[in-house]
Amino acid sequence: MYLWDSGPCRQAELAAAFDTDSASMTRTVQRLERSGFVRRPPDPDDRRATLVESTPAGKALRHRVEELWTELEADTVGGMSAAEQQQLL
Protein backbone atom coordinates (compact mmCIF):
# COMPACT_ATOMS: atom_id res chain seq x y z
CA MET A 1 0.00 0.00 0.00
CA TYR A 2 2.87 2.35 0.79
CA LEU A 3 4.33 1.89 -2.68
CA TRP A 4 0.94 2.48 -4.31
CA ASP A 5 0.73 5.87 -2.61
CA SER A 6 4.38 6.95 -2.67
CA GLY A 7 5.65 5.31 -5.84
CA PRO A 8 9.09 3.70 -6.14
CA CYS A 9 11.41 4.27 -3.20
CA ARG A 10 14.58 2.94 -1.66
CA GLN A 11 14.41 0.08 0.78
CA ALA A 12 15.82 2.30 3.54
CA GLU A 13 12.84 4.63 3.11
CA LEU A 14 10.48 1.68 3.50
CA ALA A 15 12.29 0.52 6.64
CA ALA A 16 12.04 4.02 8.14
CA ALA A 17 8.36 4.36 7.19
CA PHE A 18 7.54 1.07 8.92
CA ASP A 19 9.94 1.64 11.84
CA THR A 20 11.77 -1.61 11.21
CA ASP A 21 15.38 -2.62 10.69
CA SER A 22 16.93 -3.06 7.27
CA ALA A 23 17.31 -6.85 7.62
CA SER A 24 13.59 -7.30 8.28
CA MET A 25 12.69 -5.04 5.37
CA THR A 26 15.09 -6.92 3.10
CA ARG A 27 13.36 -10.21 3.91
CA THR A 28 9.93 -8.66 3.34
CA VAL A 29 10.92 -7.15 -0.01
CA GLN A 30 12.53 -10.43 -1.08
CA ARG A 31 9.30 -12.34 -0.33
CA LEU A 32 7.24 -9.78 -2.25
CA GLU A 33 9.69 -9.93 -5.14
CA ARG A 34 9.61 -13.75 -5.28
CA SER A 35 5.79 -13.54 -5.34
CA GLY A 36 5.95 -11.09 -8.25
CA PHE A 37 4.40 -8.11 -6.44
CA VAL A 38 7.46 -5.83 -6.42
CA ARG A 39 10.66 -5.46 -8.41
CA ARG A 40 13.96 -3.75 -7.65
CA PRO A 41 15.24 -1.72 -10.59
CA PRO A 42 18.42 0.39 -10.34
CA ASP A 43 17.95 3.89 -8.98
CA PRO A 44 18.46 6.23 -11.96
CA ASP A 45 20.00 8.84 -9.64
CA ASP A 46 22.48 6.40 -8.06
CA ARG A 47 23.22 3.25 -10.06
CA ARG A 48 24.72 1.61 -6.95
CA ALA A 49 21.30 1.66 -5.24
CA THR A 50 18.01 0.03 -6.11
CA LEU A 51 14.43 1.15 -5.81
CA VAL A 52 11.48 -0.95 -4.77
CA GLU A 53 8.41 -0.55 -6.96
CA SER A 54 5.09 -2.29 -7.37
CA THR A 55 4.69 -4.53 -10.41
CA PRO A 56 1.51 -4.77 -12.48
CA ALA A 57 0.62 -7.86 -10.43
CA GLY A 58 1.06 -5.85 -7.23
CA LYS A 59 -0.99 -2.96 -8.57
CA ALA A 60 -3.74 -5.38 -9.58
CA LEU A 61 -4.25 -6.17 -5.88
CA ARG A 62 -4.96 -2.58 -4.89
CA HIS A 63 -8.74 -2.56 -5.29
CA ARG A 64 -9.23 -5.81 -3.37
CA VAL A 65 -6.83 -4.82 -0.57
CA GLU A 66 -8.62 -1.48 -0.15
CA GLU A 67 -11.96 -3.32 0.00
CA LEU A 68 -10.61 -5.63 2.70
CA TRP A 69 -9.27 -2.70 4.75
CA THR A 70 -12.69 -1.03 4.54
CA GLU A 71 -14.38 -4.24 5.70
CA LEU A 72 -11.88 -4.64 8.54
CA GLU A 73 -12.46 -1.06 9.66
CA ALA A 74 -16.23 -1.54 9.63
CA ASP A 75 -15.91 -4.80 11.61
CA THR A 76 -13.53 -3.20 14.10
CA VAL A 77 -15.08 0.19 14.83
CA GLY A 78 -18.35 0.19 12.86
CA GLY A 79 -20.46 0.03 16.02
CA MET A 80 -18.72 3.00 17.62
CA SER A 81 -19.77 6.60 17.43
CA ALA A 82 -17.43 9.10 15.76
CA ALA A 83 -16.43 10.37 19.22
CA GLU A 84 -15.61 6.84 20.40
CA GLN A 85 -13.56 6.20 17.27
CA GLN A 86 -11.62 9.42 17.84
CA GLN A 87 -11.01 8.51 21.47
CA LEU A 88 -9.72 5.10 20.42
CA LEU A 89 -7.23 6.70 18.02
DSSP file (Angstrom, degrees, kcal/mol; ACC not computed):
  #  RESIDUE AA STRUCTURE BP1 BP2  ACC     N-H-->O    O-->H-N    N-H-->O    O-->H-N    TCO  KAPPA ALPHA  PHI   PSI    X-CA   Y-CA   Z-CA
    1    1 A M     >        0   0    0      0, 0.0     4,-1.8     0, 0.0     5,-0.2   0.000 360.0 360.0 360.0 -38.4    0.0    0.0    0.0
    2    2 A Y  H  >  +     0   0    0      1,-0.2     4,-3.0     2,-0.2     5,-0.3   0.929 360.0  48.1 -60.0 -45.2    2.9    2.4    0.8
    3    3 A L  H  > S+     0   0    0      1,-0.2     4,-2.3     2,-0.2    -1,-0.2   0.851 106.5  57.2 -66.0 -34.3    4.3    1.9   -2.7
    4    4 A W  H  4 S+     0   0    0      1,-0.2    -1,-0.2     2,-0.2    -2,-0.2   0.901 116.7  35.4 -61.6 -39.4    0.9    2.5   -4.3
    5    5 A D  H  < S+     0   0    0     -4,-1.8    -2,-0.2     1,-0.1    -1,-0.2   0.864 129.4  31.1 -83.2 -37.7    0.7    5.9   -2.6
    6    6 A S  H  < S-     0   0    0     -4,-3.0    -3,-0.2     1,-0.2    -2,-0.2   0.709  95.9-140.4 -96.5 -21.2    4.4    6.9   -2.7
    7    7 A G     <  -     0   0    0     -4,-2.3    -1,-0.2    -5,-0.3    -2,-0.1  -0.364  57.6  -8.8  83.8-174.1    5.6    5.3   -5.8
    8    8 A P  S    S+     0   0    0      0, 0.0     2,-0.3     0, 0.0    45,-0.2  -0.223  74.4 163.7 -57.7 141.4    9.1    3.7   -6.1
    9    9 A C  E     -A   52   0A   0     43,-1.9    43,-3.1    34,-0.0     2,-0.1  -0.969  39.7 -87.2-152.2 165.8   11.4    4.3   -3.2
   10   10 A R  E  >  -A   51   0A   0     -2,-0.3     4,-1.7    41,-0.2     3,-0.5  -0.400  37.2-117.3 -74.2 154.2   14.6    2.9   -1.7
   11   11 A Q  H  > S+     0   0    0     39,-0.5     4,-2.6     1,-0.2     5,-0.2   0.845 114.6  59.9 -60.8 -35.2   14.4    0.1    0.8
   12   12 A A  H  > S+     0   0    0      1,-0.2     4,-2.2     2,-0.2    -1,-0.2   0.868 102.8  52.5 -62.6 -35.9   15.8    2.3    3.5
   13   13 A E  H  > S+     0   0    0     -3,-0.5     4,-2.6     2,-0.2    -1,-0.2   0.909 109.3  49.4 -65.4 -41.4   12.8    4.6    3.1
   14   14 A L  H  X S+     0   0    0     -4,-1.7     4,-1.9     2,-0.2    -2,-0.2   0.929 110.0  50.8 -62.3 -44.5   10.5    1.7    3.5
   15   15 A A  H  <>S+     0   0    0     -4,-2.6     5,-2.5     1,-0.2     4,-0.3   0.910 112.9  46.1 -59.9 -42.6   12.3    0.5    6.6
   16   16 A A  H ><5S+     0   0    0     -4,-2.2     3,-1.0     1,-0.2    -1,-0.2   0.911 110.4  53.0 -66.8 -41.9   12.0    4.0    8.1
   17   17 A A  H 3<5S+     0   0    0     -4,-2.6    -1,-0.2     1,-0.3    -2,-0.2   0.832 117.1  38.1 -63.3 -31.5    8.4    4.4    7.2
   18   18 A F  T 3<5S-     0   0    0     -4,-1.9    -1,-0.3    -5,-0.2    -2,-0.2   0.305 108.2-124.2-102.9   7.7    7.5    1.1    8.9
   19   19 A D  T < 5 +     0   0    0     -3,-1.0     2,-0.3    -4,-0.3    -3,-0.2   0.918  67.7 126.8  50.5  52.4    9.9    1.6   11.8
   20   20 A T      < -     0   0    0     -5,-2.5    -1,-0.2    -6,-0.1     2,-0.1  -0.847  62.9 -95.6-131.4 168.6   11.8   -1.6   11.2
   21   21 A D     >  -     0   0    0     -2,-0.3     4,-2.0    -3,-0.1     5,-0.2  -0.417  34.9-111.5 -84.4 163.6   15.4   -2.6   10.7
   22   22 A S  H  > S+     0   0    0      1,-0.2     4,-2.5     2,-0.2     5,-0.2   0.837 114.4  56.8 -66.0 -33.7   16.9   -3.1    7.3
   23   23 A A  H  > S+     0   0    0      2,-0.2     4,-2.1     1,-0.2    -1,-0.2   0.919 108.5  46.7 -64.7 -42.9   17.3   -6.8    7.6
   24   24 A S  H  > S+     0   0    0      1,-0.2     4,-2.1     2,-0.2    -2,-0.2   0.905 113.5  48.5 -64.6 -41.3   13.6   -7.3    8.3
   25   25 A M  H  X S+     0   0    0     -4,-2.0     4,-2.9     2,-0.2     5,-0.2   0.890 108.1  55.1 -67.3 -37.9   12.7   -5.0    5.4
   26   26 A T  H  X S+     0   0    0     -4,-2.5     4,-2.5     1,-0.2    -2,-0.2   0.935 109.1  47.2 -59.2 -46.3   15.1   -6.9    3.1
   27   27 A R  H  X S+     0   0    0     -4,-2.1     4,-2.1     2,-0.2    -1,-0.2   0.905 113.0  49.2 -62.2 -41.5   13.4  -10.2    3.9
   28   28 A T  H  X S+     0   0    0     -4,-2.1     4,-2.3     2,-0.2    -2,-0.2   0.937 112.7  46.3 -63.4 -47.5    9.9   -8.7    3.3
   29   29 A V  H  X S+     0   0    0     -4,-2.9     4,-2.6     1,-0.2    -2,-0.2   0.893 110.7  53.7 -64.0 -39.8   10.9   -7.2    0.0
   30   30 A Q  H  X S+     0   0    0     -4,-2.5     4,-2.6    -5,-0.2    -1,-0.2   0.911 109.2  48.2 -61.9 -41.8   12.5  -10.4   -1.1
   31   31 A R  H  X S+     0   0    0     -4,-2.1     4,-1.7     2,-0.2    -2,-0.2   0.924 113.3  47.5 -63.5 -44.1    9.3  -12.3   -0.3
   32   32 A L  H  <>S+     0   0    0     -4,-2.3     5,-2.5     1,-0.2     6,-0.9   0.875 112.5  50.0 -64.7 -36.8    7.2   -9.8   -2.2
   33   33 A E  H ><5S+     0   0    0     -4,-2.6     3,-1.2     4,-0.2    -2,-0.2   0.926 108.9  50.6 -67.9 -44.7    9.7   -9.9   -5.1
   34   34 A R  H 3<5S+     0   0    0     -4,-2.6    -1,-0.2     1,-0.3    -2,-0.2   0.837 110.0  51.9 -61.1 -32.3    9.6  -13.7   -5.3
   35   35 A S  T 3<5S-     0   0    0     -4,-1.7    -1,-0.3    -5,-0.2    -2,-0.2   0.573 117.3-116.3 -80.6  -9.6    5.8  -13.5   -5.3
   36   36 A G  T < 5S+     0   0    0     -3,-1.2    22,-0.4    -4,-0.5    21,-0.4   0.618  84.4 113.9  88.2  13.5    5.9  -11.1   -8.2
   37   37 A F  S   <S+     0   0    0     -5,-2.5    18,-2.2    20,-0.2     2,-0.3   0.712  78.8  22.5 -92.9 -22.1    4.4   -8.1   -6.4
   38   38 A V  E     -B   54   0B   0     -6,-0.9     2,-0.3    16,-0.3    16,-0.2  -0.932  62.4-160.3-136.0 163.1    7.5   -5.8   -6.4
   39   39 A R  E     -B   53   0B   0     14,-2.3    14,-2.4    -2,-0.3    -6,-0.0  -0.931  16.0-135.7-136.6 163.6   10.7   -5.5   -8.4
   40   40 A R        +     0   0    0     -2,-0.3    12,-0.2    12,-0.2     3,-0.1  -0.751  27.7 176.3-124.7  83.8   14.0   -3.8   -7.6
   41   41 A P        -     0   0    0      0, 0.0    10,-2.9     0, 0.0    -2,-0.0  -0.439  42.5 -86.2 -79.7 160.9   15.2   -1.7  -10.6
   42   42 A P  E     -C   50   0C   0      0, 0.0     8,-0.3     0, 0.0     5,-0.1  -0.354  44.5-109.0 -62.7 145.8   18.4    0.4  -10.3
   43   43 A D  E >   -C   46   0C   0      6,-2.7     3,-0.9     3,-0.6     6,-0.2  -0.680  21.8-146.3 -74.7 121.2   17.9    3.9   -9.0
   44   44 A P  T 3  S+     0   0    0      0, 0.0     3,-0.3     0, 0.0    -1,-0.2   0.747  98.8  51.1 -64.3 -20.9   18.5    6.2  -12.0
   45   45 A D  T 3  S+     0   0    0      1,-0.3     2,-0.2     2,-0.0    -2,-0.0   0.681 126.6  20.2 -87.2 -18.6   20.0    8.8   -9.6
   46   46 A D  E X   -C   43   0C   0     -3,-0.9     3,-2.3     3,-0.1    -3,-0.6  -0.743  65.5-163.8-152.6  95.8   22.5    6.4   -8.1
   47   47 A R  E 3  S+     0   0C   0      1,-0.3    -1,-0.1    -3,-0.3    -2,-0.0   0.619  88.9  65.1 -62.5 -12.4   23.2    3.2  -10.1
   48   48 A R  E 3  S+     0   0C   0     -6,-0.1    -1,-0.3    -5,-0.1     2,-0.2   0.725 100.0  61.9 -79.1 -20.8   24.7    1.6   -6.9
   49   49 A A  E <  S-     0   0C   0     -3,-2.3    -6,-2.7    -6,-0.2     2,-0.3  -0.596  72.6-143.1-103.7 162.5   21.3    1.7   -5.2
   50   50 A T  E     -C   42   0C   0     -8,-0.3   -39,-0.5    -2,-0.2     2,-0.3  -0.888   6.4-140.4-122.0 157.7   18.0    0.0   -6.1
   51   51 A L  E     -A   10   0A   0    -10,-2.9     2,-0.5    -2,-0.3   -41,-0.2  -0.728  12.7-134.0-105.4 161.2   14.4    1.1   -5.8
   52   52 A V  E     +A    9   0A   0    -43,-3.1   -43,-1.9    -2,-0.3     2,-0.3  -0.983  33.3 169.7-114.1 128.1   11.5   -1.0   -4.8
   53   53 A E  E     -B   39   0B   0    -14,-2.4   -14,-2.3    -2,-0.5     2,-0.2  -0.981  36.1-104.8-139.5 152.3    8.4   -0.6   -7.0
   54   54 A S  E     -B   38   0B   0     -2,-0.3   -16,-0.3   -16,-0.2   -17,-0.1  -0.489  33.3-140.6 -72.9 141.5    5.1   -2.3   -7.4
   55   55 A T     >  -     0   0    0    -18,-2.2     4,-2.8    -2,-0.2     5,-0.2  -0.442  33.0 -96.9 -90.5 171.4    4.7   -4.5  -10.4
   56   56 A P  H  > S+     0   0    0      0, 0.0     4,-1.9     0, 0.0     5,-0.1   0.883 128.7  53.9 -55.8 -36.9    1.5   -4.8  -12.5
   57   57 A A  H  > S+     0   0    0    -21,-0.4     4,-0.5     2,-0.2   -20,-0.2   0.895 109.9  46.9 -64.5 -38.7    0.6   -7.9  -10.4
   58   58 A G  H >4 S+     0   0    0    -22,-0.4     3,-1.1   -21,-0.2     4,-0.4   0.909 111.7  49.9 -67.3 -42.6    1.1   -5.8   -7.2
   59   59 A K  H >< S+     0   0    0     -4,-2.8     3,-1.3     1,-0.3     4,-0.4   0.817 100.9  64.5 -65.8 -29.9   -1.0   -3.0   -8.6
   60   60 A A  H 3< S+     0   0    0     -4,-1.9     4,-0.4     1,-0.3    -1,-0.3   0.729  97.3  57.6 -66.1 -20.6   -3.7   -5.4   -9.6
   61   61 A L  T <X S+     0   0    0     -3,-1.1     4,-2.7    -4,-0.5     5,-0.3   0.632  81.4  90.9 -81.1 -14.3   -4.3   -6.2   -5.9
   62   62 A R  H <> S+     0   0    0     -3,-1.3     4,-2.6    -4,-0.4     5,-0.2   0.890  83.9  47.6 -55.0 -50.9   -5.0   -2.6   -4.9
   63   63 A H  H  > S+     0   0    0     -4,-0.4     4,-2.0    -3,-0.2    -1,-0.2   0.926 115.7  44.7 -59.5 -46.1   -8.7   -2.6   -5.3
   64   64 A R  H  > S+     0   0    0     -4,-0.4     4,-2.4     2,-0.2    -1,-0.2   0.902 112.7  50.8 -67.4 -40.6   -9.2   -5.8   -3.4
   65   65 A V  H  X S+     0   0    0     -4,-2.7     4,-2.4     1,-0.2    -1,-0.2   0.916 110.5  49.7 -63.0 -42.5   -6.8   -4.8   -0.6
   66   66 A E  H  X S+     0   0    0     -4,-2.6     4,-2.0    -5,-0.3    -1,-0.2   0.882 109.9  51.7 -65.0 -37.1   -8.6   -1.5   -0.1
   67   67 A E  H  X S+     0   0    0     -4,-2.0     4,-2.4    -5,-0.2    -2,-0.2   0.929 110.1  49.0 -61.4 -45.0  -12.0   -3.3    0.0
   68   68 A L  H  X S+     0   0    0     -4,-2.4     4,-2.7     1,-0.2    -2,-0.2   0.885 109.5  51.4 -64.2 -39.4  -10.6   -5.6    2.7
   69   69 A W  H  X S+     0   0    0     -4,-2.4     4,-2.5     2,-0.2    -1,-0.2   0.899 110.0  50.4 -63.5 -39.6   -9.3   -2.7    4.8
   70   70 A T  H  X S+     0   0    0     -4,-2.0     4,-2.3     2,-0.2    -2,-0.2   0.920 111.9  47.2 -63.7 -43.7  -12.7   -1.0    4.5
   71   71 A E  H  X S+     0   0    0     -4,-2.4     4,-2.6     2,-0.2    -2,-0.2   0.917 111.8  50.5 -63.0 -43.5  -14.4   -4.2    5.7
   72   72 A L  H  X S+     0   0    0     -4,-2.7     4,-2.2     1,-0.2    -2,-0.2   0.910 110.3  49.8 -61.5 -42.8  -11.9   -4.6    8.5
   73   73 A E  H  X S+     0   0    0     -4,-2.5     4,-2.9     2,-0.2     5,-0.5   0.921 111.5  48.4 -62.3 -43.9  -12.5   -1.1    9.7
   74   74 A A  H  X S+     0   0    0     -4,-2.3     4,-1.6     1,-0.2     5,-0.2   0.911 113.7  47.0 -63.5 -42.2  -16.2   -1.5    9.6
   75   75 A D  H  < S+     0   0    0     -4,-2.6    -1,-0.2     2,-0.2    -2,-0.2   0.846 117.8  43.5 -66.3 -33.5  -15.9   -4.8   11.6
   76   76 A T  H  < S+     0   0    0     -4,-2.2    -2,-0.2    -5,-0.2    -3,-0.2   0.927 137.2   3.2 -81.3 -47.3  -13.5   -3.2   14.1
   77   77 A V  H >< S+     0   0    0     -4,-2.9     3,-2.0    -5,-0.2    -3,-0.2   0.303  92.4 110.5-125.7   7.8  -15.1    0.2   14.8
   78   78 A G  T 3< S+     0   0    0     -4,-1.6    -3,-0.1    -5,-0.5    -4,-0.1   0.785  80.7  52.0 -58.3 -29.8  -18.3    0.2   12.9
   79   79 A G  T 3  S+     0   0    0     -5,-0.2    -1,-0.3    -4,-0.2     2,-0.3   0.440  94.7  92.5 -86.7   0.8  -20.5    0.0   16.0
   80   80 A M  S <  S-     0   0    0     -3,-2.0    -3,-0.1     1,-0.1     2,-0.0  -0.655  77.5-117.4 -95.8 149.5  -18.7    3.0   17.6
   81   81 A S     >  -     0   0    0     -2,-0.3     4,-2.4     1,-0.1     5,-0.2  -0.314  34.9-103.6 -72.1 167.0  -19.8    6.6   17.4
   82   82 A A  H  > S+     0   0    0      1,-0.2     4,-2.4     2,-0.2     5,-0.2   0.891 124.3  52.3 -59.7 -39.3  -17.4    9.1   15.8
   83   83 A A  H  > S+     0   0    0      2,-0.2     4,-2.3     1,-0.2    -1,-0.2   0.903 109.5  48.6 -64.7 -41.3  -16.4   10.4   19.2
   84   84 A E  H  > S+     0   0    0      2,-0.2     4,-2.3     1,-0.2    -2,-0.2   0.895 110.7  51.0 -65.9 -39.2  -15.6    6.8   20.4
   85   85 A Q  H  X S+     0   0    0     -4,-2.4     4,-2.0     2,-0.2    -2,-0.2   0.922 111.0  48.5 -62.8 -43.3  -13.6    6.2   17.3
   86   86 A Q  H  < S+     0   0    0     -4,-2.4    -2,-0.2     1,-0.2    -1,-0.2   0.897 110.5  51.0 -63.6 -40.2  -11.6    9.4   17.8
   87   87 A Q  H  < S+     0   0    0     -4,-2.3    -1,-0.2     1,-0.2    -2,-0.2   0.897 107.8  53.2 -64.4 -40.0  -11.0    8.5   21.5
   88   88 A L  H  <        0   0    0     -4,-2.3    -1,-0.2     1,-0.3    -2,-0.2   0.899 360.0 360.0 -61.7 -41.4   -9.7    5.1   20.4
   89   89 A L     <        0   0    0     -4,-2.0    -1,-0.3    -5,-0.1    -2,-0.2   0.521 360.0 360.0 -63.4 360.0   -7.2    6.7   18.0
